[in-house]
Amino acid sequence: MLNQNDKLERFAAQINRTAEKSVQKIEKQTERLSSSALSSFREEARQELETRKAYALTRLERESNQMLAERAAALKKRSADHRAAIVAQVYAEAEKKILAFTETADYLPLLKSCIASLAEGFSGGRAVVFVRAEDAQAAKEICKELPQVEAVHTDDRIRLGLAFAENADGSIHLDDTFESRLAADRARFMAECRLSVLP
């Protein structure tokens, strides 16, 4: 028969083994929980990082797009201003050349052809021809041969030369002045010629 001490020792050993198993079980559970909690924490941290990254990228993209749009608009405006300055310069030079041309002997035949063409538009009625003051005398001589022309007047709106014609009540207006020719050419140039690098 085992004595009381042996029984106590065995009982204590059994309690120790049971306690040790419980401790090991608790440690394993704690380790699993810690691992699970750590995995969960890592996943939450990763998701938070992804969310922040996506937000930062979206904001950066929006700011970049806005900056690019502003720069493109500024470049387009500068280009348009430059284009307008070039066009103004080209047409100012054209006006000077036209005025110089009106001083040559080649201008009078062109004026005669212009007035005759305008008069043909009034075959059924009487036309009044308008010219610049410098061309009034020549226009009166030209119009003597044109029965459709009733009168010749000067008009300050014609600075560069040639003529326009109207009927008596002004309901028909035919314009073949250098101003109208240049205006049409300028509109065509602005529509067709693209000096800008932007679309």
Backbone as JSON Lines, residues from 0, in Angstrom:
{"i":0,"aa":"M","n":[0.82,-1.17,0.0],"ca":[0.0,0.0,0.0],"c":[0.87,1.24,0.0]}
{"i":1,"aa":"L","n":[0.46,2.07,-0.86],"ca":[1.25,3.29,-0.98],"c":[1.0,4.16,0.24]}
{"i":2,"aa":"N","n":[2.05,4.73,0.61],"ca":[1.86,5.63,1.76],"c":[1.27,6.96,1.29]}
{"i":3,"aa":"Q","n":[0.93,7.69,2.29],"ca":[0.23,8.95,2.06],"c":[1.09,9.89,1.23]}
{"i":4,"aa":"N","n":[2.36,9.91,1.4],"ca":[3.25,10.82,0.67],"c":[3.3,10.48,-0.8]}
{"i":5,"aa":"D","n":[3.36,9.17,-1.08],"ca":[3.39,8.76,-2.48],"c":[2.1,9.17,-3.16]}
{"i":6,"aa":"K","n":[0.99,8.97,-2.47],"ca":[-0.3,9.36,-3.04],"c":[-0.33,10.86,-3.33]}
{"i":7,"aa":"L","n":[0.18,11.59,-2.4],"ca":[0.19,13.04,-2.58],"c":[1.1,13.44,-3.76]}
{"i":8,"aa":"E","n":[2.22,12.73,-3.84],"ca":[3.15,13.04,-4.94],"c":[2.52,12.71,-6.28]}
{"i":9,"aa":"R","n":[1.89,11.54,-6.34],"ca":[1.23,11.18,-7.59],"c":[0.11,12.16,-7.92]}
{"i":10,"aa":"F","n":[-0.64,12.48,-6.91],"ca":[-1.73,13.44,-7.12],"c":[-1.18,14.77,-7.6]}
{"i":11,"aa":"A","n":[-0.11,15.21,-7.0],"ca":[0.53,16.48,-7.37],"c":[1.08,16.39,-8.79]}
{"i":12,"aa":"A","n":[1.68,15.2,-9.11],"ca":[2.23,15.02,-10.44],"c":[1.1,15.06,-11.48]}
{"i":13,"aa":"Q","n":[0.01,14.4,-11.12],"ca":[-1.14,14.38,-12.04],"c":[-1.68,15.8,-12.23]}
{"i":14,"aa":"I","n":[-1.79,16.51,-11.16],"ca":[-2.26,17.9,-11.24],"c":[-1.29,18.72,-12.1]}
{"i":15,"aa":"N","n":[0.0,18.48,-11.9],"ca":[1.01,19.2,-12.69],"c":[0.88,18.87,-14.18]}
{"i":16,"aa":"R","n":[0.7,17.56,-14.47],"ca":[0.54,17.16,-15.87],"c":[-0.72,17.81,-16.47]}
{"i":17,"aa":"T","n":[-1.81,17.73,-15.71],"ca":[-3.05,18.33,-16.18],"c":[-2.88,19.84,-16.38]}
{"i":18,"aa":"A","n":[-2.23,20.45,-15.43],"ca":[-1.99,21.91,-15.51],"c":[-1.1,22.22,-16.7]}
{"i":19,"aa":"E","n":[-0.07,21.36,-16.91],"ca":[0.85,21.57,-18.02],"c":[0.1,21.43,-19.35]}
{"i":20,"aa":"K","n":[-0.74,20.4,-19.45],"ca":[-1.53,20.22,-20.67],"c":[-2.45,21.42,-20.89]}
{"i":21,"aa":"S","n":[-3.07,21.87,-19.78],"ca":[-3.96,23.05,-19.89],"c":[-3.18,24.27,-20.34]}
{"i":22,"aa":"V","n":[-1.99,24.44,-19.77],"ca":[-1.14,25.58,-20.15],"c":[-0.76,25.48,-21.62]}
{"i":23,"aa":"Q","n":[-0.36,24.26,-22.05],"ca":[0.01,24.07,-23.45],"c":[-1.2,24.34,-24.35]}
{"i":24,"aa":"K","n":[-2.36,23.82,-23.92],"ca":[-3.58,24.05,-24.7],"c":[-3.89,25.54,-24.78]}
{"i":25,"aa":"I","n":[-3.79,26.2,-23.64],"ca":[-4.05,27.65,-23.6],"c":[-3.03,28.39,-24.46]}
{"i":26,"aa":"E","n":[-1.76,27.98,-24.41],"ca":[-0.72,28.63,-25.22],"c":[-0.99,28.46,-26.71]}
{"i":27,"aa":"K","n":[-1.41,27.19,-27.07],"ca":[-1.74,26.95,-28.48],"c":[-2.93,27.8,-28.92]}
{"i":28,"aa":"Q","n":[-3.95,27.85,-28.05],"ca":[-5.12,28.67,-28.37],"c":[-4.73,30.14,-28.47]}
{"i":29,"aa":"T","n":[-3.9,30.56,-27.53],"ca":[-3.43,31.96,-27.54],"c":[-2.62,32.24,-28.81]}
{"i":30,"aa":"E","n":[-1.79,31.25,-29.15],"ca":[-0.98,31.41,-30.37],"c":[-1.88,31.49,-31.6]}
{"i":31,"aa":"R","n":[-2.9,30.59,-31.65],"ca":[-3.84,30.62,-32.77],"c":[-4.59,31.95,-32.81]}
{"i":32,"aa":"L","n":[-5.06,32.37,-31.61],"ca":[-5.78,33.65,-31.54],"c":[-4.87,34.81,-31.92]}
{"i":33,"aa":"S","n":[-3.64,34.75,-31.42],"ca":[-2.68,35.82,-31.75],"c":[-2.4,35.83,-33.25]}
{"i":34,"aa":"S","n":[-2.21,34.64,-33.79],"ca":[-1.96,34.54,-35.23],"c":[-3.16,35.04,-36.03]}
{"i":35,"aa":"S","n":[-4.36,34.63,-35.58],"ca":[-5.58,35.07,-36.25],"c":[-5.76,36.58,-36.12]}
{"i":36,"aa":"A","n":[-5.53,37.07,-34.87],"ca":[-5.64,38.52,-34.63],"c":[-4.6,39.27,-35.45]}
{"i":37,"aa":"L","n":[-3.4,38.72,-35.51],"ca":[-2.34,39.37,-36.27],"c":[-2.68,39.38,-37.77]}
{"i":38,"aa":"S","n":[-3.21,38.23,-38.26],"ca":[-3.62,38.17,-39.66],"c":[-4.73,39.17,-39.93]}
{"i":39,"aa":"S","n":[-5.69,39.23,-39.03],"ca":[-6.79,40.17,-39.17],"c":[-6.27,41.6,-39.16]}
{"i":40,"aa":"F","n":[-5.35,41.88,-38.22],"ca":[-4.76,43.22,-38.13],"c":[-3.99,43.55,-39.41]}
{"i":41,"aa":"R","n":[-3.23,42.57,-39.91],"ca":[-2.48,42.79,-41.15],"c":[-3.43,43.08,-42.32]}
{"i":42,"aa":"E","n":[-4.52,42.31,-42.41],"ca":[-5.5,42.5,-43.48],"c":[-6.15,43.88,-43.39]}
{"i":43,"aa":"E","n":[-6.5,44.26,-42.16],"ca":[-7.09,45.6,-41.96],"c":[-6.1,46.68,-42.35]}
{"i":44,"aa":"A","n":[-4.85,46.48,-41.94],"ca":[-3.8,47.46,-42.26],"c":[-3.59,47.53,-43.78]}
{"i":45,"aa":"R","n":[-3.6,46.36,-44.45],"ca":[-3.42,46.32,-45.9],"c":[-4.58,47.03,-46.61]}
{"i":46,"aa":"Q","n":[-5.81,46.76,-46.14],"ca":[-6.98,47.41,-46.73],"c":[-6.95,48.92,-46.52]}
{"i":47,"aa":"E","n":[-6.55,49.32,-45.33],"ca":[-6.43,50.76,-45.02],"c":[-5.39,51.4,-45.94]}
{"i":48,"aa":"L","n":[-4.27,50.71,-46.12],"ca":[-3.2,51.21,-46.99],"c":[-3.7,51.32,-48.44]}
{"i":49,"aa":"E","n":[-4.41,50.28,-48.9],"ca":[-4.95,50.29,-50.27],"c":[-5.94,51.44,-50.45]}
{"i":50,"aa":"T","n":[-6.79,51.65,-49.45],"ca":[-7.77,52.73,-49.51],"c":[-7.07,54.08,-49.59]}
{"i":51,"aa":"R","n":[-6.07,54.25,-48.74],"ca":[-5.33,55.52,-48.74],"c":[-4.58,55.72,-50.06]}
{"i":52,"aa":"K","n":[-4.0,54.63,-50.57],"ca":[-3.29,54.69,-51.84],"c":[-4.24,55.09,-52.96]}
{"i":53,"aa":"A","n":[-5.41,54.43,-53.0],"ca":[-6.4,54.73,-54.04],"c":[-6.86,56.18,-53.95]}
{"i":54,"aa":"Y","n":[-7.09,56.67,-52.73],"ca":[-7.52,58.05,-52.54],"c":[-6.42,59.01,-53.0]}
{"i":55,"aa":"A","n":[-5.17,58.7,-52.6],"ca":[-4.05,59.56,-52.98],"c":[-3.87,59.57,-54.5]}
{"i":56,"aa":"L","n":[-4.0,58.41,-55.12],"ca":[-3.86,58.33,-56.58],"c":[-4.98,59.11,-57.29]}
{"i":57,"aa":"T","n":[-6.2,58.95,-56.77],"ca":[-7.34,59.67,-57.36],"c":[-7.14,61.17,-57.24]}
{"i":58,"aa":"R","n":[-6.72,61.61,-56.05],"ca":[-6.49,63.04,-55.84],"c":[-5.37,63.54,-56.74]}
{"i":59,"aa":"L","n":[-4.28,62.77,-56.81],"ca":[-3.14,63.16,-57.65],"c":[-3.54,63.21,-59.12]}
{"i":60,"aa":"E","n":[-4.33,62.22,-59.55],"ca":[-4.8,62.2,-60.94],"c":[-5.69,63.4,-61.22]}
{"i":61,"aa":"R","n":[-6.6,63.71,-60.28],"ca":[-7.5,64.86,-60.46],"c":[-6.7,66.15,-60.53]}
{"i":62,"aa":"E","n":[-5.72,66.31,-59.62],"ca":[-4.9,67.52,-59.61],"c":[-4.06,67.62,-60.88]}
{"i":63,"aa":"S","n":[-3.52,66.46,-61.32],"ca":[-2.72,66.45,-62.56],"c":[-3.57,66.82,-63.75]}
{"i":64,"aa":"N","n":[-4.78,66.24,-63.83],"ca":[-5.68,66.56,-64.94],"c":[-6.06,68.03,-64.95]}
{"i":65,"aa":"Q","n":[-6.31,68.57,-63.76],"ca":[-6.68,69.99,-63.66],"c":[-5.51,70.86,-64.11]}
{"i":66,"aa":"M","n":[-4.29,70.5,-63.64],"ca":[-3.12,71.27,-64.01],"c":[-2.87,71.18,-65.52]}
{"i":67,"aa":"L","n":[-3.03,69.97,-66.09],"ca":[-2.84,69.81,-67.53],"c":[-3.88,70.61,-68.31]}
{"i":68,"aa":"A","n":[-5.13,70.59,-67.83],"ca":[-6.2,71.34,-68.51],"c":[-5.9,72.84,-68.47]}
{"i":69,"aa":"E","n":[-5.44,73.32,-67.31],"ca":[-5.11,74.75,-67.19],"c":[-3.96,75.12,-68.12]}
{"i":70,"aa":"R","n":[-2.93,74.25,-68.15],"ca":[-1.79,74.53,-69.02],"c":[-2.19,74.47,-70.49]}
{"i":71,"aa":"A","n":[-3.03,73.5,-70.84],"ca":[-3.5,73.38,-72.22],"c":[-4.31,74.61,-72.62]}
{"i":72,"aa":"A","n":[-5.17,75.08,-71.7],"ca":[-5.98,76.27,-71.99],"c":[-5.08,77.5,-72.16]}
{"i":73,"aa":"A","n":[-4.07,77.62,-71.29],"ca":[-3.15,78.76,-71.4],"c":[-2.36,78.69,-72.71]}
{"i":74,"aa":"L","n":[-1.92,77.48,-73.06],"ca":[-1.17,77.3,-74.3],"c":[-2.05,77.6,-75.5]}
{"i":75,"aa":"K","n":[-3.3,77.14,-75.44],"ca":[-4.23,77.38,-76.53],"c":[-4.51,78.88,-76.68]}
{"i":76,"aa":"K","n":[-4.67,79.58,-75.55],"ca":[-4.91,81.03,-75.6],"c":[-3.69,81.75,-76.17]}
{"i":77,"aa":"R","n":[-2.49,81.37,-75.68],"ca":[-1.27,81.99,-76.21],"c":[-1.15,81.74,-77.7]}
{"i":78,"aa":"S","n":[-1.46,80.51,-78.1],"ca":[-1.38,80.15,-79.52],"c":[-2.39,80.96,-80.34]}
{"i":79,"aa":"A","n":[-3.62,81.08,-79.8],"ca":[-4.66,81.85,-80.5],"c":[-4.27,83.32,-80.59]}
{"i":80,"aa":"D","n":[-3.72,83.87,-79.5],"ca":[-3.27,85.27,-79.51],"c":[-2.15,85.47,-80.53]}
{"i":81,"aa":"H","n":[-1.21,84.51,-80.54],"ca":[-0.1,84.59,-81.49],"c":[-0.62,84.51,-82.92]}
{"i":82,"aa":"R","n":[-1.57,83.58,-83.13],"ca":[-2.16,83.42,-84.45],"c":[-2.87,84.7,-84.88]}
{"i":83,"aa":"A","n":[-3.65,85.3,-83.96],"ca":[-4.37,86.54,-84.28],"c":[-3.39,87.66,-84.61]}
{"i":84,"aa":"A","n":[-2.27,87.72,-83.88],"ca":[-1.26,88.75,-84.14],"c":[-0.64,88.55,-85.53]}
{"i":85,"aa":"I","n":[-0.36,87.29,-85.87],"ca":[0.22,87.01,-87.19],"c":[-0.78,87.38,-88.29]}
{"i":86,"aa":"V","n":[-2.04,86.96,-88.1],"ca":[-3.07,87.27,-89.1],"c":[-3.23,88.78,-89.26]}
{"i":87,"aa":"A","n":[-3.27,89.5,-88.14],"ca":[-3.4,90.96,-88.2],"c":[-2.23,91.57,-88.97]}
{"i":88,"aa":"Q","n":[-1.03,91.06,-88.71],"ca":[0.16,91.57,-89.38],"c":[0.11,91.27,-90.89]}
{"i":89,"aa":"V","n":[-0.28,90.04,-91.22],"ca":[-0.36,89.65,-92.63],"c":[-1.35,90.52,-93.38]}
{"i":90,"aa":"Y","n":[-2.53,90.75,-92.76],"ca":[-3.56,91.53,-93.46],"c":[-3.26,93.02,-93.44]}
{"i":91,"aa":"A","n":[-2.52,93.5,-92.46],"ca":[-2.08,94.89,-92.48],"c":[-1.11,95.1,-93.65]}
{"i":92,"aa":"E","n":[-0.21,94.12,-93.84],"ca":[0.71,94.18,-94.97],"c":[-0.05,94.09,-96.3]}
{"i":93,"aa":"A","n":[-1.08,93.23,-96.31],"ca":[-1.88,93.08,-97.54],"c":[-2.57,94.41,-97.87]}
{"i":94,"aa":"E","n":[-3.1,95.08,-96.87],"ca":[-3.76,96.38,-97.11],"c":[-2.78,97.39,-97.68]}
{"i":95,"aa":"K","n":[-1.56,97.41,-97.14],"ca":[-0.54,98.33,-97.66],"c":[-0.24,98.04,-99.13]}
{"i":96,"aa":"K","n":[-0.14,96.76,-99.46],"ca":[0.15,96.38,-100.84],"c":[-1.02,96.73,-101.76]}
{"i":97,"aa":"I","n":[-2.23,96.54,-101.25],"ca":[-3.41,96.89,-102.06],"c":[-3.43,98.39,-102.33]}
{"i":98,"aa":"L","n":[-3.18,99.19,-101.28],"ca":[-3.16,100.64,-101.47],"c":[-2.07,101.05,-102.45]}
{"i":99,"aa":"A","n":[-0.92,100.38,-102.38],"ca":[0.15,100.68,-103.35],"c":[-0.29,100.28,-104.76]}
{"i":100,"aa":"F","n":[-1.01,99.17,-104.87],"ca":[-1.5,98.71,-106.17],"c":[-2.47,99.71,-106.77]}
{"i":101,"aa":"T","n":[-3.31,100.35,-105.94],"ca":[-4.29,101.31,-106.47],"c":[-3.62,102.54,-107.08]}
{"i":102,"aa":"E","n":[-2.34,102.71,-106.81],"ca":[-1.59,103.84,-107.39],"c":[-0.96,103.47,-108.73]}
{"i":103,"aa":"T","n":[-1.08,102.2,-109.12],"ca":[-0.45,101.77,-110.37],"c":[-1.45,101.85,-111.53]}
{"i":104,"aa":"A","n":[-0.92,101.7,-112.76],"ca":[-1.76,101.75,-113.97],"c":[-2.63,100.49,-114.08]}
{"i":105,"aa":"D","n":[-2.29,99.42,-113.39],"ca":[-3.07,98.18,-113.46],"c":[-4.39,98.26,-112.68]}
{"i":106,"aa":"Y","n":[-4.51,99.27,-111.81],"ca":[-5.72,99.35,-110.99],"c":[-6.95,99.79,-111.79]}
{"i":107,"aa":"L","n":[-6.8,100.74,-112.68],"ca":[-7.95,101.27,-113.43],"c":[-8.68,100.19,-114.24]}
{"i":108,"aa":"P","n":[-7.98,99.32,-114.97],"ca":[-8.71,98.25,-115.68],"c":[-9.46,97.31,-114.71]}
{"i":109,"aa":"L","n":[-8.89,97.07,-113.54],"ca":[-9.56,96.22,-112.55],"c":[-10.82,96.92,-112.02]}
{"i":110,"aa":"L","n":[-10.73,98.22,-111.76],"ca":[-11.89,98.99,-111.3],"c":[-12.99,98.97,-112.37]}
{"i":111,"aa":"K","n":[-12.58,99.13,-113.64],"ca":[-13.56,99.12,-114.73],"c":[-14.25,97.76,-114.8]}
{"i":112,"aa":"S","n":[-13.5,96.69,-114.7],"ca":[-14.06,95.34,-114.74],"c":[-15.0,95.09,-113.56]}
{"i":113,"aa":"C","n":[-14.62,95.6,-112.4],"ca":[-15.42,95.46,-111.18],"c":[-16.77,96.16,-111.34]}
{"i":114,"aa":"I","n":[-16.75,97.4,-111.8],"ca":[-17.99,98.18,-111.94],"c":[-18.88,97.57,-113.01]}
{"i":115,"aa":"A","n":[-18.29,97.11,-114.12],"ca":[-19.08,96.47,-115.19],"c":[-19.74,95.2,-114.67]}
{"i":116,"aa":"S","n":[-19.03,94.44,-113.89],"ca":[-19.58,93.2,-113.32],"c":[-20.72,93.51,-112.35]}
{"i":117,"aa":"L","n":[-20.56,94.54,-111.53],"ca":[-21.62,94.95,-110.6],"c":[-22.86,95.4,-111.37]}
{"i":118,"aa":"A","n":[-22.63,96.17,-112.44],"ca":[-23.76,96.7,-113.23],"c":[-24.57,95.58,-113.86]}
{"i":119,"aa":"E","n":[-23.92,94.47,-114.25],"ca":[-24.63,93.34,-114.84],"c":[-25.65,92.74,-113.86]}
{"i":120,"aa":"G","n":[-25.4,92.9,-112.58],"ca":[-26.34,92.41,-111.58],"c":[-27.62,93.23,-111.51]}
{"i":121,"aa":"F","n":[-27.67,94.35,-112.19],"ca":[-28.84,95.24,-112.18],"c":[-29.4,95.4,-113.59]}
{"i":122,"aa":"S","n":[-29.42,94.33,-114.35],"ca":[-29.87,94.42,-115.74],"c":[-31.32,94.88,-115.85]}
{"i":123,"aa":"G","n":[-32.14,94.57,-114.86],"ca":[-33.55,94.98,-114.92],"c":[-33.82,96.27,-114.18]}
{"i":124,"aa":"G","n":[-32.83,96.89,-113.58],"ca":[-33.09,98.1,-112.8],"c":[-31.93,99.06,-112.88]}
{"i":125,"aa":"R","n":[-32.04,100.09,-112.07],"ca":[-31.01,101.12,-112.08],"c":[-30.13,100.97,-110.85]}
{"i":126,"aa":"A","n":[-28.83,101.07,-111.04],"ca":[-27.87,100.88,-109.94],"c":[-27.19,102.19,-109.58]}
{"i":127,"aa":"V","n":[-26.87,102.3,-108.3],"ca":[-26.02,103.39,-107.82],"c":[-24.71,102.74,-107.42]}
{"i":128,"aa":"V","n":[-23.61,103.22,-107.98],"ca":[-22.28,102.66,-107.71],"c":[-21.6,103.54,-106.66]}
{"i":129,"aa":"F","n":[-20.97,102.89,-105.69],"ca":[-20.25,103.6,-104.63],"c":[-18.76,103.25,-104.71]}
{"i":130,"aa":"V","n":[-17.93,104.3,-104.67],"ca":[-16.48,104.13,-104.73],"c":[-15.83,105.03,-103.68]}
{"i":131,"aa":"R","n":[-14.53,104.86,-103.5],"ca":[-13.82,105.78,-102.6],"c":[-13.6,107.11,-103.33]}
{"i":132,"aa":"A","n":[-13.34,108.14,-102.57],"ca":[-13.23,109.49,-103.15],"c":[-12.16,109.55,-104.24]}
{"i":133,"aa":"E","n":[-11.05,108.84,-104.04],"ca":[-9.96,108.87,-105.02],"c":[-10.37,108.3,-106.38]}
{"i":134,"aa":"D","n":[-11.4,107.44,-106.39],"ca":[-11.8,106.78,-107.63],"c":[-13.05,107.39,-108.26]}
{"i":135,"aa":"A","n":[-13.59,108.45,-107.65],"ca":[-14.87,109.01,-108.1],"c":[-14.83,109.46,-109.57]}
{"i":136,"aa":"Q","n":[-13.82,110.2,-109.95],"ca":[-13.76,110.72,-111.32],"c":[-13.64,109.58,-112.33]}
{"i":137,"aa":"A","n":[-12.76,108.62,-112.07],"ca":[-12.58,107.49,-112.99],"c":[-13.87,106.68,-113.07]}
{"i":138,"aa":"A","n":[-14.55,106.48,-111.93],"ca":[-15.79,105.7,-111.91],"c":[-16.88,106.38,-112.73]}
{"i":139,"aa":"K","n":[-16.95,107.71,-112.66],"ca":[-17.96,108.44,-113.45],"c":[-17.71,108.24,-114.95]}
{"i":140,"aa":"E","n":[-16.46,108.25,-115.36],"ca":[-16.12,108.03,-116.77],"c":[-16.49,106.6,-117.18]}
{"i":141,"aa":"I","n":[-16.19,105.64,-116.32],"ca":[-16.5,104.23,-116.61],"c":[-18.01,104.04,-116.73]}
{"i":142,"aa":"C","n":[-18.77,104.66,-115.84],"ca":[-20.22,104.45,-115.77],"c":[-20.98,105.11,-116.91]}
{"i":143,"aa":"K","n":[-20.34,106.04,-117.62],"ca":[-21.0,106.66,-118.78],"c":[-21.36,105.6,-119.83]}
{"i":144,"aa":"E","n":[-20.56,104.53,-119.87],"ca":[-20.77,103.47,-120.87],"c":[-21.73,102.38,-120.36]}
{"i":145,"aa":"L","n":[-22.22,102.51,-119.14],"ca":[-23.06,101.46,-118.55],"c":[-24.47,102.0,-118.3]}
{"i":146,"aa":"P","n":[-25.45,101.62,-119.13],"ca":[-26.81,102.18,-118.99],"c":[-27.51,101.76,-117.69]}
{"i":147,"aa":"Q","n":[-27.07,100.68,-117.04],"ca":[-27.72,100.24,-115.79],"c":[-27.36,101.15,-114.62]}
{"i":148,"aa":"V","n":[-26.27,101.91,-114.74],"ca":[-25.8,102.75,-113.63],"c":[-26.47,104.11,-113.7]}
{"i":149,"aa":"E","n":[-27.16,104.44,-112.63],"ca":[-27.89,105.7,-112.54],"c":[-27.02,106.83,-112.0]}
{"i":150,"aa":"A","n":[-26.15,106.47,-111.01],"ca":[-25.31,107.5,-110.4],"c":[-24.08,106.86,-109.78]}
{"i":151,"aa":"V","n":[-23.08,107.72,-109.5],"ca":[-21.86,107.3,-108.81],"c":[-21.71,108.17,-107.57]}
{"i":152,"aa":"H","n":[-21.53,107.53,-106.42],"ca":[-21.33,108.26,-105.16],"c":[-20.06,107.75,-104.48]}
{"i":153,"aa":"T","n":[-19.54,108.6,-103.59],"ca":[-18.4,108.15,-102.79],"c":[-18.92,107.64,-101.44]}
{"i":154,"aa":"D","n":[-18.13,106.75,-100.85],"ca":[-18.51,106.17,-99.56],"c":[-17.24,105.99,-98.73]}
{"i":155,"aa":"D","n":[-17.24,106.59,-97.52],"ca":[-16.06,106.53,-96.65],"c":[-15.74,105.11,-96.16]}
{"i":156,"aa":"R","n":[-16.69,104.18,-96.26],"ca":[-16.43,102.81,-95.83],"c":[-15.45,102.1,-96.77]}
{"i":157,"aa":"I","n":[-15.3,102.65,-97.99],"ca":[-14.35,102.07,-98.94],"c":[-13.03,102.82,-98.77]}
{"i":158,"aa":"R","n":[-12.07,102.17,-98.17],"ca":[-10.74,102.78,-97.98],"c":[-9.73,102.23,-98.97]}
{"i":159,"aa":"L","n":[-9.89,100.94,-99.34],"ca":[-8.86,100.27,-100.13],"c":[-9.1,100.32,-101.63]}
{"i":160,"aa":"G","n":[-10.36,100.4,-102.03],"ca":[-10.6,100.5,-103.47],"c":[-11.67,99.55,-103.97]}
{"i":161,"aa":"L","n":[-11.93,99.64,-105.29],"ca":[-13.0,98.97,-106.03],"c":[-14.34,99.55,-105.62]}
{"i":162,"aa":"A","n":[-15.44,98.77,-105.69],"ca":[-16.75,99.42,-105.55],"c":[-17.81,98.45,-105.03]}
{"i":163,"aa":"F","n":[-18.94,99.04,-104.61],"ca":[-20.15,98.26,-104.38],"c":[-21.31,99.01,-105.03]}
{"i":164,"aa":"A","n":[-22.41,98.28,-105.26],"ca":[-23.55,98.9,-105.94],"c":[-24.84,98.5,-105.24]}
{"i":165,"aa":"E","n":[-25.81,99.41,-105.31],"ca":[-27.14,99.17,-104.73],"c":[-28.19,99.69,-105.69]}
{"i":166,"aa":"N","n":[-29.42,99.16,-105.54],"ca":[-30.52,99.76,-106.3],"c":[-31.01,100.98,-105.52]}
{"i":167,"aa":"A","n":[-31.99,101.69,-106.07],"ca":[-32.42,102.97,-105.48],"c":[-32.93,102.81,-104.03]}
{"i":168,"aa":"D","n":[-33.65,101.73,-103.74],"ca":[-34.17,101.6,-102.37],"c":[-33.23,100.81,-101.45]}
{"i":169,"aa":"G","n":[-32.09,100.38,-101.95],"ca":[-31.11,99.68,-101.11],"c":[-31.43,98.23,-100.81]}
{"i":170,"aa":"S","n":[-32.47,97.7,-101.49],"ca":[-32.86,96.31,-101.21],"c":[-31.9,95.3,-101.86]}
{"i":171,"aa":"I","n":[-31.17,95.75,-102.88],"ca":[-30.14,94.89,-103.5],"c":[-28.79,95.56,-103.27]}
{"i":172,"aa":"H","n":[-27.87,94.77,-102.74],"ca":[-26.53,95.29,-102.43],"c":[-25.51,94.29,-102.94]}
{"i":173,"aa":"L","n":[-24.68,94.7,-103.87],"ca":[-23.61,93.85,-104.39],"c":[-22.28,94.51,-104.04]}
{"i":174,"aa":"D","n":[-21.4,93.76,-103.38],"ca":[-20.15,94.34,-102.88],"c":[-18.96,93.62,-103.49]}
{"i":175,"aa":"D","n":[-18.09,94.4,-104.13],"ca":[-16.85,93.84,-104.66],"c":[-15.69,94.77,-104.32]}
{"i":176,"aa":"T","n":[-15.7,95.28,-103.11],"ca":[-14.6,96.14,-102.66],"c":[-13.43,95.28,-102.22]}
{"i":177,"aa":"F","n":[-12.26,95.89,-102.16],"ca":[-11.11,95.16,-101.61],"c":[-11.37,94.78,-100.15]}
{"i":178,"aa":"E","n":[-12.12,95.63,-99.43],"ca":[-12.45,95.3,-98.04],"c":[-13.23,93.99,-97.95]}
{"i":179,"aa":"S","n":[-14.26,93.85,-98.83],"ca":[-15.06,92.62,-98.78],"c":[-14.25,91.42,-99.23]}
{"i":180,"aa":"R","n":[-13.38,91.62,-100.21],"ca":[-12.53,90.52,-100.66],"c":[-11.58,90.08,-99.54]}
{"i":181,"aa":"L","n":[-10.99,91.06,-98.87],"ca":[-10.07,90.72,-97.76],"c":[-10.82,90.06,-96.61]}
{"i":182,"aa":"A","n":[-12.02,90.55,-96.31],"ca":[-12.81,89.96,-95.22],"c":[-13.13,88.5,-95.52]}
{"i":183,"aa":"A","n":[-13.52,88.22,-96.77],"ca":[-13.82,86.84,-97.16],"c":[-12.57,85.98,-97.09]}
{"i":184,"aa":"D","n":[-11.45,86.54,-97.55],"ca":[-10.2,85.79,-97.53],"c":[-9.75,85.53,-96.08]}
{"i":185,"aa":"R","n":[-9.93,86.53,-95.25],"ca":[-9.53,86.39,-93.84],"c":[-10.38,85.31,-93.15]}
{"i":186,"aa":"A","n":[-11.69,85.32,-93.42],"ca":[-12.57,84.3,-92.83],"c":[-12.15,82.91,-93.3]}
{"i":187,"aa":"R","n":[-11.83,82.77,-94.59],"ca":[-11.37,81.48,-95.11],"c":[-10.07,81.06,-94.46]}
{"i":188,"aa":"F","n":[-9.15,82.01,-94.33],"ca":[-7.85,81.73,-93.72],"c":[-8.02,81.28,-92.27]}
{"i":189,"aa":"M","n":[-8.86,81.98,-91.52],"ca":[-9.07,81.63,-90.11],"c":[-9.73,80.26,-89.99]}
{"i":190,"aa":"A","n":[-10.59,79.91,-90.94],"ca":[-11.29,78.62,-90.87],"c":[-10.38,77.47,-91.29]}
{"i":191,"aa":"E","n":[-9.51,77.69,-92.27],"ca":[-8.75,76.58,-92.84],"c":[-7.32,76.47,-92.34]}
{"i":192,"aa":"C","n":[-6.7,77.59,-92.01],"ca":[-5.31,77.54,-91.6],"c":[-5.21,77.42,-90.09]}
{"i":193,"aa":"R","n":[-4.51,76.4,-89.64],"ca":[-4.39,76.16,-88.2],"c":[-2.93,76.38,-87.83]}
{"i":194,"aa":"L","n":[-2.68,77.48,-87.15],"ca":[-1.33,77.75,-86.71],"c":[-1.07,77.14,-85.34]}
{"i":195,"aa":"S","n":[-2.12,76.68,-84.68],"ca":[-1.99,76.12,-83.34],"c":[-1.53,74.68,-83.41]}
{"i":196,"aa":"V","n":[-0.7,74.25,-82.42],"ca":[-0.29,72.85,-82.34],"c":[-1.36,72.03,-81.64]}
{"i":197,"aa":"L","n":[-2.32,72.7,-81.04],"ca":[-3.39,71.98,-80.34],"c":[-4.55,71.72,-81.26]}
{"i":198,"aa":"P","n":[-5.3,70.66,-80.99],"ca":[-6.48,70.37,-81.82],"c":[-7.57,71.38,-81.6]}
